[in-house]
Amino acid sequence: HAGIYIGDNKFLHASKSKGVMISDMDLDYWKDRYWQARRVL
C-alpha cells in the first residue's frame, strides 16, 4: 500500500473497497501499520 503525504499529518491513498480517500496518520490503525517514507524529487 502506498500513499502521498499532503500535510497536517494527513495522507492520500486508495483502496479497492473505498476508493480514493484522505486519512489521518494519528489514527491507531495507521500508527500500527506505518513503515517508512520516501521523498521523490
PDB file of N, CA, C, O and CB in Angstrom:
ATOM      1  N   HIS A   1       0.858  -1.170   0.000  1.00  0.00           N
ATOM      2  CA  HIS A   1       0.000   0.000   0.000  1.00  0.00           C
ATOM      3  C   HIS A   1       0.897   1.223   0.000  1.00  0.00           C
ATOM      4  O   HIS A   1       1.922   1.244   0.682  1.00  0.00           O
ATOM      5  CB  HIS A   1      -0.972   0.003   1.223  1.00  0.00           C
ATOM      6  N   ALA A   2       0.526   2.228  -0.748  1.00  0.00           N
ATOM      7  CA  ALA A   2       1.304   3.464  -0.811  1.00  0.00           C
ATOM      8  C   ALA A   2       0.356   4.651  -0.716  1.00  0.00           C
ATOM      9  O   ALA A   2      -0.819   4.559  -1.071  1.00  0.00           O
ATOM     10  CB  ALA A   2       2.147   3.533  -2.118  1.00  0.00           C
ATOM     11  N   GLY A   3       0.885   5.753  -0.237  1.00  0.00           N
ATOM     12  CA  GLY A   3       0.088   6.968  -0.132  1.00  0.00           C
ATOM     13  C   GLY A   3       0.961   8.183  -0.365  1.00  0.00           C
ATOM     14  O   GLY A   3       2.182   8.071  -0.467  1.00  0.00           O
ATOM     15  N   ILE A   4       0.334   9.342  -0.449  1.00  0.00           N
ATOM     16  CA  ILE A   4       1.038  10.605  -0.646  1.00  0.00           C
ATOM     17  C   ILE A   4       0.712  11.503   0.537  1.00  0.00           C
ATOM     18  O   ILE A   4      -0.455  11.778   0.817  1.00  0.00           O
ATOM     19  CB  ILE A   4       0.640  11.286  -2.007  1.00  0.00           C
ATOM     20  N   TYR A   5       1.757  11.961   1.234  1.00  0.00           N
ATOM     21  CA  TYR A   5       1.566  12.858   2.370  1.00  0.00           C
ATOM     22  C   TYR A   5       1.130  14.217   1.842  1.00  0.00           C
ATOM     23  O   TYR A   5       1.759  14.758   0.933  1.00  0.00           O
ATOM     24  CB  TYR A   5       2.869  12.980   3.224  1.00  0.00           C
ATOM     25  N   ILE A   6       0.056  14.775   2.404  1.00  0.00           N
ATOM     26  CA  ILE A   6      -0.468  16.050   1.910  1.00  0.00           C
ATOM     27  C   ILE A   6      -0.395  17.157   2.969  1.00  0.00           C
ATOM     28  O   ILE A   6      -0.932  18.246   2.767  1.00  0.00           O
ATOM     29  CB  ILE A   6      -1.910  15.874   1.450  1.00  0.00           C
ATOM     30  N   GLY A   7       0.260  16.882   4.080  1.00  0.00           N
ATOM     31  CA  GLY A   7       0.419  17.885   5.124  1.00  0.00           C
ATOM     32  C   GLY A   7      -0.589  17.713   6.252  1.00  0.00           C
ATOM     33  O   GLY A   7      -1.554  16.958   6.133  1.00  0.00           O
ATOM     34  N   ASP A   8      -0.351  18.420   7.336  1.00  0.00           N
ATOM     35  CA  ASP A   8      -1.224  18.399   8.509  1.00  0.00           C
ATOM     36  C   ASP A   8      -1.481  16.975   9.007  1.00  0.00           C
ATOM     37  O   ASP A   8      -2.569  16.655   9.485  1.00  0.00           O
ATOM     38  CB  ASP A   8      -2.549  19.079   8.184  1.00  0.00           C
ATOM     39  N   ASN A   9      -0.450  16.126   8.884  1.00  0.00           N
ATOM     40  CA  ASN A   9      -0.484  14.728   9.339  1.00  0.00           C
ATOM     41  C   ASN A   9      -1.546  13.880   8.625  1.00  0.00           C
ATOM     42  O   ASN A   9      -2.074  12.921   9.188  1.00  0.00           O
ATOM     43  CB  ASN A   9      -0.735  14.688  10.832  1.00  0.00           C
ATOM     44  N   LYS A  10      -1.847  14.254   7.373  1.00  0.00           N
ATOM     45  CA  LYS A  10      -2.821  13.515   6.577  1.00  0.00           C
ATOM     46  C   LYS A  10      -2.169  13.005   5.298  1.00  0.00           C
ATOM     47  O   LYS A  10      -1.210  13.595   4.800  1.00  0.00           O
ATOM     48  CB  LYS A  10      -4.040  14.399   6.247  1.00  0.00           C
ATOM     49  N   PHE A  11      -2.702  11.899   4.770  1.00  0.00           N
ATOM     50  CA  PHE A  11      -2.185  11.377   3.522  1.00  0.00           C
ATOM     51  C   PHE A  11      -3.307  10.869   2.627  1.00  0.00           C
ATOM     52  O   PHE A  11      -4.368  10.457   3.096  1.00  0.00           O
ATOM     53  CB  PHE A  11      -1.187  10.269   3.791  1.00  0.00           C
ATOM     54  N   LEU A  12      -3.042  10.911   1.328  1.00  0.00           N
ATOM     55  CA  LEU A  12      -3.976  10.497   0.291  1.00  0.00           C
ATOM     56  C   LEU A  12      -3.611   9.091  -0.141  1.00  0.00           C
ATOM     57  O   LEU A  12      -2.444   8.802  -0.403  1.00  0.00           O
ATOM     58  CB  LEU A  12      -3.958  11.476  -0.918  1.00  0.00           C
ATOM     59  N   HIS A  13      -4.596   8.220  -0.216  1.00  0.00           N
ATOM     60  CA  HIS A  13      -4.338   6.842  -0.633  1.00  0.00           C
ATOM     61  C   HIS A  13      -5.615   6.260  -1.208  1.00  0.00           C
ATOM     62  O   HIS A  13      -6.669   6.893  -1.148  1.00  0.00           O
ATOM     63  CB  HIS A  13      -3.821   5.978   0.554  1.00  0.00           C
ATOM     64  N   ALA A  14      -5.530   5.065  -1.763  1.00  0.00           N
ATOM     65  CA  ALA A  14      -6.702   4.434  -2.376  1.00  0.00           C
ATOM     66  C   ALA A  14      -6.777   2.967  -1.977  1.00  0.00           C
ATOM     67  O   ALA A  14      -5.758   2.306  -1.772  1.00  0.00           O
ATOM     68  CB  ALA A  14      -6.658   4.569  -3.914  1.00  0.00           C
ATOM     69  N   SER A  15      -7.992   2.481  -1.875  1.00  0.00           N
ATOM     70  CA  SER A  15      -8.216   1.055  -1.624  1.00  0.00           C
ATOM     71  C   SER A  15      -9.264   0.555  -2.611  1.00  0.00           C
ATOM     72  O   SER A  15     -10.053   1.337  -3.140  1.00  0.00           O
ATOM     73  CB  SER A  15      -8.671   0.799  -0.142  1.00  0.00           C
ATOM     74  N   LYS A  16      -9.267  -0.728  -2.850  1.00  0.00           N
ATOM     75  CA  LYS A  16     -10.255  -1.303  -3.772  1.00  0.00           C
ATOM     76  C   LYS A  16     -11.672  -1.142  -3.235  1.00  0.00           C
ATOM     77  O   LYS A  16     -12.607  -0.913  -4.001  1.00  0.00           O
ATOM     78  CB  LYS A  16      -9.957  -2.787  -4.020  1.00  0.00           C
ATOM     79  N   SER A  17     -11.828  -1.262  -1.931  1.00  0.00           N
ATOM     80  CA  SER A  17     -13.176  -1.227  -1.357  1.00  0.00           C
ATOM     81  C   SER A  17     -13.731   0.183  -1.157  1.00  0.00           C
ATOM     82  O   SER A  17     -14.937   0.394  -1.292  1.00  0.00           O
ATOM     83  CB  SER A  17     -13.173  -1.940  -0.042  1.00  0.00           C
ATOM     84  N   LYS A  18     -12.861   1.160  -0.834  1.00  0.00           N
ATOM     85  CA  LYS A  18     -13.345   2.508  -0.511  1.00  0.00           C
ATOM     86  C   LYS A  18     -12.942   3.567  -1.527  1.00  0.00           C
ATOM     87  O   LYS A  18     -13.406   4.704  -1.439  1.00  0.00           O
ATOM     88  CB  LYS A  18     -12.840   2.912   0.836  1.00  0.00           C
ATOM     89  N   GLY A  19     -12.098   3.227  -2.480  1.00  0.00           N
ATOM     90  CA  GLY A  19     -11.651   4.206  -3.467  1.00  0.00           C
ATOM     91  C   GLY A  19     -10.624   5.164  -2.872  1.00  0.00           C
ATOM     92  O   GLY A  19      -9.956   4.842  -1.890  1.00  0.00           O
ATOM     93  N   VAL A  20     -10.508   6.338  -3.475  1.00  0.00           N
ATOM     94  CA  VAL A  20      -9.533   7.339  -3.027  1.00  0.00           C
ATOM     95  C   VAL A  20     -10.049   8.001  -1.757  1.00  0.00           C
ATOM     96  O   VAL A  20     -11.219   8.372  -1.664  1.00  0.00           O
ATOM     97  CB  VAL A  20      -9.268   8.405  -4.136  1.00  0.00           C
ATOM     98  N   MET A  21      -9.155   8.144  -0.781  1.00  0.00           N
ATOM     99  CA  MET A  21      -9.551   8.754   0.481  1.00  0.00           C
ATOM    100  C   MET A  21      -8.382   9.469   1.145  1.00  0.00           C
ATOM    101  O   MET A  21      -7.222   9.226   0.811  1.00  0.00           O
ATOM    102  CB  MET A  21     -10.118   7.701   1.419  1.00  0.00           C
ATOM    103  N   ILE A  22      -8.695  10.343   2.078  1.00  0.00           N
ATOM    104  CA  ILE A  22      -7.702  11.047   2.886  1.00  0.00           C
ATOM    105  C   ILE A  22      -7.830  10.525   4.310  1.00  0.00           C
ATOM    106  O   ILE A  22      -8.921  10.505   4.879  1.00  0.00           O
ATOM    107  CB  ILE A  22      -7.898  12.614   2.825  1.00  0.00           C
ATOM    108  N   SER A  23      -6.707  10.103   4.878  1.00  0.00           N
ATOM    109  CA  SER A  23      -6.715   9.555   6.237  1.00  0.00           C
ATOM    110  C   SER A  23      -5.746  10.315   7.129  1.00  0.00           C
ATOM    111  O   SER A  23      -4.783  10.916   6.653  1.00  0.00           O
ATOM    112  CB  SER A  23      -6.355   8.061   6.220  1.00  0.00           C
ATOM    113  N   ASP A  24      -6.013  10.281   8.413  1.00  0.00           N
ATOM    114  CA  ASP A  24      -5.180  10.923   9.419  1.00  0.00           C
ATOM    115  C   ASP A  24      -4.173   9.906   9.947  1.00  0.00           C
ATOM    116  O   ASP A  24      -4.553   8.815  10.372  1.00  0.00           O
ATOM    117  CB  ASP A  24      -6.046  11.505  10.575  1.00  0.00           C
ATOM    118  N   MET A  25      -2.896  10.262   9.921  1.00  0.00           N
ATOM    119  CA  MET A  25      -1.862   9.340  10.378  1.00  0.00           C
ATOM    120  C   MET A  25      -1.865   9.159  11.892  1.00  0.00           C
ATOM    121  O   MET A  25      -1.171   8.281  12.404  1.00  0.00           O
ATOM    122  CB  MET A  25      -0.506   9.827   9.929  1.00  0.00           C
ATOM    123  N   ASP A  26      -2.628   9.968  12.615  1.00  0.00           N
ATOM    124  CA  ASP A  26      -2.723   9.829  14.070  1.00  0.00           C
ATOM    125  C   ASP A  26      -3.658   8.700  14.499  1.00  0.00           C
ATOM    126  O   ASP A  26      -3.676   8.329  15.673  1.00  0.00           O
ATOM    127  CB  ASP A  26      -3.195  11.130  14.677  1.00  0.00           C
ATOM    128  N   LEU A  27      -4.429   8.155  13.572  1.00  0.00           N
ATOM    129  CA  LEU A  27      -5.321   7.050  13.921  1.00  0.00           C
ATOM    130  C   LEU A  27      -4.506   5.828  14.328  1.00  0.00           C
ATOM    131  O   LEU A  27      -3.476   5.533  13.721  1.00  0.00           O
ATOM    132  CB  LEU A  27      -6.256   6.706  12.739  1.00  0.00           C
ATOM    133  N   ASP A  28      -4.963   5.124  15.343  1.00  0.00           N
ATOM    134  CA  ASP A  28      -4.251   3.932  15.815  1.00  0.00           C
ATOM    135  C   ASP A  28      -4.026   2.926  14.691  1.00  0.00           C
ATOM    136  O   ASP A  28      -2.985   2.270  14.643  1.00  0.00           O
ATOM    137  CB  ASP A  28      -5.025   3.271  16.953  1.00  0.00           C
ATOM    138  N   TYR A  29      -4.997   2.801  13.788  1.00  0.00           N
ATOM    139  CA  TYR A  29      -4.859   1.861  12.671  1.00  0.00           C
ATOM    140  C   TYR A  29      -3.583   2.138  11.889  1.00  0.00           C
ATOM    141  O   TYR A  29      -2.836   1.209  11.581  1.00  0.00           O
ATOM    142  CB  TYR A  29      -6.080   1.944  11.738  1.00  0.00           C
ATOM    143  N   TRP A  30      -3.319   3.405  11.561  1.00  0.00           N
ATOM    144  CA  TRP A  30      -2.137   3.744  10.764  1.00  0.00           C
ATOM    145  C   TRP A  30      -0.874   3.787  11.611  1.00  0.00           C
ATOM    146  O   TRP A  30       0.207   3.489  11.104  1.00  0.00           O
ATOM    147  CB  TRP A  30      -2.335   5.082  10.073  1.00  0.00           C
ATOM    148  N   LYS A  31      -0.978   4.147  12.878  1.00  0.00           N
ATOM    149  CA  LYS A  31       0.199   4.143  13.753  1.00  0.00           C
ATOM    150  C   LYS A  31       0.807   2.747  13.826  1.00  0.00           C
ATOM    151  O   LYS A  31       2.029   2.596  13.857  1.00  0.00           O
ATOM    152  CB  LYS A  31      -0.172   4.635  15.167  1.00  0.00           C
ATOM    153  N   ASP A  32      -0.041   1.738  13.852  1.00  0.00           N
ATOM    154  CA  ASP A  32       0.430   0.349  13.922  1.00  0.00           C
ATOM    155  C   ASP A  32       0.989  -0.155  12.597  1.00  0.00           C
ATOM    156  O   ASP A  32       1.742  -1.129  12.582  1.00  0.00           O
ATOM    157  CB  ASP A  32      -0.698  -0.554  14.364  1.00  0.00           C
ATOM    158  N   ARG A  33       0.636   0.489  11.479  1.00  0.00           N
ATOM    159  CA  ARG A  33       0.995  -0.027  10.162  1.00  0.00           C
ATOM    160  C   ARG A  33       2.010   0.811   9.395  1.00  0.00           C
ATOM    161  O   ARG A  33       2.588   0.333   8.418  1.00  0.00           O
ATOM    162  CB  ARG A  33      -0.225  -0.156   9.349  1.00  0.00           C
ATOM    163  N   TYR A  34       2.237   2.049   9.816  1.00  0.00           N
ATOM    164  CA  TYR A  34       3.176   2.921   9.094  1.00  0.00           C
ATOM    165  C   TYR A  34       4.578   2.337   9.164  1.00  0.00           C
ATOM    166  O   TYR A  34       5.039   1.931  10.231  1.00  0.00           O
ATOM    167  CB  TYR A  34       3.162   4.362   9.678  1.00  0.00           C
ATOM    168  N   TRP A  35       5.250   2.298   8.024  1.00  0.00           N
ATOM    169  CA  TRP A  35       6.580   1.689   7.983  1.00  0.00           C
ATOM    170  C   TRP A  35       7.667   2.703   7.660  1.00  0.00           C
ATOM    171  O   TRP A  35       8.612   2.853   8.436  1.00  0.00           O
ATOM    172  CB  TRP A  35       6.608   0.570   6.962  1.00  0.00           C
ATOM    173  N   GLN A  36       7.560   3.398   6.544  1.00  0.00           N
ATOM    174  CA  GLN A  36       8.598   4.349   6.172  1.00  0.00           C
ATOM    175  C   GLN A  36       8.067   5.354   5.167  1.00  0.00           C
ATOM    176  O   GLN A  36       6.961   5.214   4.643  1.00  0.00           O
ATOM    177  CB  GLN A  36       9.813   3.624   5.603  1.00  0.00           C
ATOM    178  N   ALA A  37       8.873   6.363   4.910  1.00  0.00           N
ATOM    179  CA  ALA A  37       8.530   7.379   3.909  1.00  0.00           C
ATOM    180  C   ALA A  37       9.729   7.611   3.004  1.00  0.00           C
ATOM    181  O   ALA A  37      10.878   7.428   3.406  1.00  0.00           O
ATOM    182  CB  ALA A  37       8.089   8.711   4.586  1.00  0.00           C
ATOM    183  N   ARG A  38       9.444   8.010   1.799  1.00  0.00           N
ATOM    184  CA  ARG A  38      10.481   8.370   0.825  1.00  0.00           C
ATOM    185  C   ARG A  38      10.117   9.705   0.218  1.00  0.00           C
ATOM    186  O   ARG A  38       8.940  10.024   0.046  1.00  0.00           O
ATOM    187  CB  ARG A  38      10.637   7.279  -0.284  1.00  0.00           C
ATOM    188  N   ARG A  39      11.124  10.473  -0.100  1.00  0.00           N
ATOM    189  CA  ARG A  39      10.900  11.751  -0.760  1.00  0.00           C
ATOM    190  C   ARG A  39      11.228  11.599  -2.236  1.00  0.00           C
ATOM    191  O   ARG A  39      12.310  11.133  -2.594  1.00  0.00           O
ATOM    192  CB  ARG A  39      11.753  12.877  -0.113  1.00  0.00           C
ATOM    193  N   VAL A  40      10.304  11.987  -3.082  1.00  0.00           N
ATOM    194  CA  VAL A  40      10.503  11.920  -4.528  1.00  0.00           C
ATOM    195  C   VAL A  40      10.684  13.340  -5.037  1.00  0.00           C
ATOM    196  O   VAL A  40       9.857  14.217  -4.789  1.00  0.00           O
ATOM    197  CB  VAL A  40       9.302  11.209  -5.246  1.00  0.00           C
ATOM    198  N   LEU A  41      11.766  13.545  -5.743  1.00  0.00           N
ATOM    199  CA  LEU A  41      12.033  14.893  -6.266  1.00  0.00           C
ATOM    200  C   LEU A  41      11.619  15.026  -7.697  1.00  0.00           C
ATOM    201  O   LEU A  41      11.774  16.094  -8.288  1.00  0.00           O
ATOM    202  CB  LEU A  41      13.492  15.238  -6.135  1.00  0.00           C
TER     203      LEU A  41
END
